[in-house]
Amino acid sequence: MANTLLDLFEKNPQLLEWRDKVTLLSRQLVMGFSGSSKAVVMASALSEQVPKILIVTSTQNEAEQLTGDLSAILGEDKVYSFFADDVVAAEFIFASPEKTHSRLESLNFLIDKEASGVLVTSLVGTKLHLPNPKVYKDSRINLALGEEHDLEALSKHLTHIGYQRVEQVLSPGEFSRRGDILDIYELTAELPYRLEFFGDEIDGIRQFDSDSQKSLDNLEHVIVSPADDIILTREDYQRAEKALESAVSKAEGPHKAYLEEVLSVTIDGYRHKDLRKFLSLSFMIKLTPYLTTFQRELLYSLMIFKR
């Protein structure tokens, strides 16, 4: 049914002319559509010449509705949703696994040169602070049999990219270390990974069931992507340390003790659990301010539709 609709739209000479001009990155206005017909027009723009499309809506609710329409036409594997709260203040206070997962899937889609599809977000989503694309890409961890990695450095890097250290891995975004065994539940993976080390060398990689802890398939190689859309560099920690020292010197009472705790964690090079609360102070990190910059640096097509 979806392909039939797209085939019908491709017979319209005006729409074909518009689609041919999409790659010119010029401003165009398409009128005369309502409801789900807009989604069909947008879906028709996806092609070999335009493998990635960013669609911006006015609100998150509209983004969710459009994501559903596009998924019905193109398939869920071709549509990504970058979730953003319409109330900007909520970004600094609340975080949910679903929101984080949607954002990381979107960023992974953008840096995957082979992937093709549509990314939908709201206007607020284009204004959120995000890591530089190179910083994000370089933060991923490639692990292969026979490679050597310092377990302590590897564990610290996992915390830097948003993973929580726990006693036993049960949920995505967690990792645990027991002697020479490192368990990692990659945020977008169906099952967690268990890495066995012999000294610094990776001696075994396998998937396992988090409930029974039973080992499953053996693997040769895995890629661990960040578990958070906030990635801090060494310069970010140094800048934060200076700002926190200044704030501590001016604070009093319980607030001073709290800031001293945050400062102590920062000096040790770890992410504090209340990290997002400090983003609004503008001193914690210096990040690329727009999702569109992430898109532009990777030379992907940008299209904006208003519903």
C-alpha atoms as one frame of an Amber mdcrd trajectory, in Angstrom:
protein
   0.000   0.000   0.000   2.775   2.423   0.971   4.736   1.718  -2.232   1.565
   2.178  -4.273   1.063   5.626  -2.769   4.654   6.594  -3.527   4.283   5.293
  -7.091   1.210   7.476  -7.587   3.012  10.558  -6.283   5.917   9.901  -8.631
   3.543  10.281 -11.589   2.855  13.900 -10.640   5.178  16.120 -12.763   5.128
  18.988 -10.245   6.202  16.732  -7.385   8.899  15.179  -9.541  10.235  18.651
 -10.344  10.249  19.544  -6.635  12.025  16.298  -5.696  14.692  16.824  -8.354
  15.486  20.217  -6.810  15.805  18.871  -3.261  19.551  18.332  -3.681  20.016
  22.022  -4.532  19.436  22.902  -0.846  17.380  25.927  -1.875  14.267  27.178
  -0.113  11.114  25.622  -1.542   7.457  25.823  -0.573   5.078  22.941  -1.233
   1.384  23.595  -0.586  -1.921  21.826  -1.072  -1.441  18.819   1.214  -3.010
  17.954   4.534  -2.952  15.112   7.034  -0.940  12.035   6.138  -0.503  13.168
   2.526   2.302  15.421   3.763   4.136  12.380   5.062   3.864  10.704   1.655
   5.407  13.755  -0.025   8.242  13.819   2.494   8.845  10.086   2.119   9.027
  10.452  -1.662  12.068  12.727  -1.270  14.185   9.892   0.131  16.446   8.563
  -2.628  20.003   7.566  -3.496  20.780  11.233  -4.105  19.207  12.252  -0.770
  19.921   9.303   1.573  19.304  11.224   4.794  16.581  13.756   5.533  16.072
  15.863   8.645  12.477  16.989   9.190  11.726  19.663  11.784   8.237  20.109
  13.245   6.824  22.821  15.502   6.246  20.600  18.553   7.219  17.185  19.929
   3.630  15.972  19.567   3.693  16.776  15.856   7.062  15.033  15.566   5.623
  11.871  17.111   2.596  11.917  14.807   4.786  12.421  11.748   7.158   9.656
  12.876   4.198   7.258  12.993   3.001   8.257   9.517   6.465   7.955   7.987
   7.073   4.589   9.678   3.892   3.244   8.082   5.158   4.348   4.667   8.901
   3.675   4.800   9.121   1.117   7.603  10.306   1.602  11.181  13.908   0.790
  10.239  14.009   3.883   8.018  12.594   6.439  10.476  14.351   7.902  13.526
  12.968  10.238  16.181  15.139  12.682  18.111  13.035  13.333  21.224  13.075
  16.812  22.766  10.797  18.237  25.464   8.821  21.271  24.329   9.556  22.829
  27.740  13.257  23.651  27.485  13.764  23.752  31.273  12.883  20.051  31.460
  16.020  19.262  29.482  18.186  20.310  32.403  16.265  18.359  35.022  14.661
  15.223  33.635  16.192  12.327  31.739  14.549   9.092  30.705  15.925   5.922
  29.071  13.448   6.306  26.209  14.511   9.886  25.476  18.212   9.042  25.640
  17.748   5.941  23.491  15.947   7.891  20.764  18.657  10.546  20.665  21.539
   8.095  20.537  19.874   6.066  17.796  19.492   9.327  15.873  23.140  10.338
  16.307  24.350   6.841  15.397  22.183   7.066  12.272  23.772  10.384  11.320
  27.359   9.163  11.612  26.658   5.907   9.758  27.656   6.680   6.172  25.864
   3.593   4.876  22.513   4.269   6.576  19.576   5.816   4.744  16.407   7.181
   6.293  14.505  10.083   7.810  15.208  11.799  11.125  12.325  13.691  12.733
  12.670  16.209  15.548  10.958  19.321  16.869  12.181  22.902  16.721  13.474
  22.582  20.296  15.488  19.537  19.219  17.513  21.670  16.793  18.619  23.945
  19.643  19.870  21.369  22.124  23.515  21.122  23.092  25.197  18.119  21.496
  28.776  16.907  21.286  30.855  17.724  18.248  30.353  14.884  15.698  34.047
  13.980  15.820  34.039  13.867  19.637  30.942  11.674  19.586  32.355   9.314
  16.957  35.740   9.053  18.690  34.064   8.223  22.013  32.802   4.894  20.668
  34.758   1.836  21.776  35.842  -0.862  19.332  36.598  -4.161  21.050  37.937
  -7.210  19.222  39.402 -10.570  20.187  43.135 -10.424  20.722  43.267  -6.666
  21.251  44.865  -5.224  24.364  43.040  -2.727  26.588  43.802  -1.443  30.060
  40.789  -2.523  32.114  40.963   0.430  34.473  41.153   2.954  31.612  38.381
   1.132  29.766  36.122   1.227  32.833  36.733   4.950  33.283  35.988   5.643
  29.631  32.675   3.804  29.964  31.661   6.184  32.755  32.731   9.152  30.596
  30.331   8.131  27.840  27.383   7.672  30.185  27.497   4.063  31.431  26.654
   3.361  35.072  28.856   0.981  37.038  26.805  -1.622  38.938  27.332  -4.894
  40.784  25.390  -6.919  38.184  24.378  -5.810  34.713  20.601  -5.940  34.248
  19.631  -3.004  32.031  21.000  -1.171  28.974  23.511   1.548  29.873  25.156
  -0.443  32.688  28.514  -2.176  33.103  30.197  -4.214  35.810  33.689  -5.492
  36.431  34.626  -8.611  38.366  38.320  -9.385  38.232  39.215 -10.001  34.574
  35.577 -10.079  33.420  33.885  -6.950  32.067  30.132  -6.975  31.399  28.692
  -4.198  29.223  25.046  -3.683  28.290  25.359  -1.485  25.213  22.431   0.923
  25.148  21.091  -0.105  21.743  21.934  -3.834  21.965  19.357  -6.575  22.554
  21.687  -8.493  24.893  24.677  -7.503  27.051  28.288  -8.414  26.229  30.723
 -10.313  28.447  34.423  -9.733  27.824  37.006 -12.019  29.389  40.552 -10.711
  29.695  43.864 -12.531  30.026  46.013  -9.746  31.410  45.269  -6.814  29.082
  44.280  -9.025  26.144  40.660  -9.723  25.252  40.439 -13.510  25.431  36.701
 -13.907  24.810  33.599 -11.930  23.812  30.106 -13.348  24.098  26.525 -12.300
  24.573  24.742 -13.415  27.723  21.295 -13.427  29.297  21.112 -10.744  31.985
  18.524 -12.691  34.020  20.114 -16.156  34.078  23.675 -14.896  33.429  23.974
 -17.760  30.933  26.514 -17.221  28.156  25.141 -17.309  24.597  26.758 -16.590
  21.223  30.484 -15.983  20.827  31.494 -12.786  19.042  34.646 -11.614  17.299
  34.068  -7.874  17.600  31.684  -5.379  19.203  31.252  -1.602  19.073  30.112
   0.148  22.255  28.394   3.474  21.494  27.824   6.198  24.117  24.987   5.757
  26.606  24.347   9.502  26.873  24.053  12.393  24.438  26.375  14.477  26.635
  30.050  13.647  26.090  32.664  15.532  28.121  36.239  16.111  26.940  39.270
  16.734  29.152  38.946  20.452  28.408  35.320  20.353  29.576  36.355  18.866
  32.928  39.107  21.442  33.352  36.727  24.294  32.581  34.120  22.880  34.935
  36.680  22.458  37.713  37.644  26.139  37.586  34.030  27.296  37.554  33.082
  25.000  40.442  36.038  26.167  42.538  34.803  29.720  42.095  31.243  28.716
  42.998  32.385  26.804  46.101  34.333  29.830  47.374  31.147  31.928  47.298
  28.684  29.307  48.609  27.600  28.716  52.210  25.923  25.980  54.260  24.432
  22.853  52.615  24.795  24.371  49.153  28.546  24.677  49.687  28.809  21.027
  50.767  26.854  19.948  47.703  29.080  21.934  45.334  32.169  20.520  47.048
  30.847  17.034  46.308  30.318  17.917  42.638  33.797  19.466  42.489  35.409
  16.382  44.025  33.797  14.097  41.429  34.813  16.475  38.640  38.444  16.635
  39.785  38.562  12.835  39.679  37.382  13.022  36.074  33.983  11.406  36.561
  30.447  12.491  35.654  28.326  13.617  38.587  24.816  12.146  38.740  23.339
  15.672  38.582  25.314  16.648  35.490  22.303  17.880  33.524  21.412  20.390
  36.231  24.671  22.208  35.539  24.253  22.537  31.788  22.128  25.658  32.220
  25.043  27.422  33.911  26.929  27.304  30.603  30.226  26.579  32.283  30.153
  22.814  32.430  30.680  21.981  28.773  31.257  23.688  25.482  29.213  21.731
  22.969  28.014  22.153  19.431  24.748  24.051  20.004  22.619  22.671  17.196
  21.564  19.298  15.862  21.774  20.871  12.414  25.503  21.443  12.928  25.904
  17.710  13.536  24.058  17.188  10.261  25.984  19.850   8.351  29.454  18.720
   9.422  28.689  15.267   8.042  27.481  16.774   4.739  23.984  15.357   4.949
  20.940  16.941   3.368  18.815  19.201   5.574  15.113  19.708   4.903  12.634
  21.577   7.088   8.906  21.014   6.856   6.228  22.776   8.862   3.006  20.946
   9.537
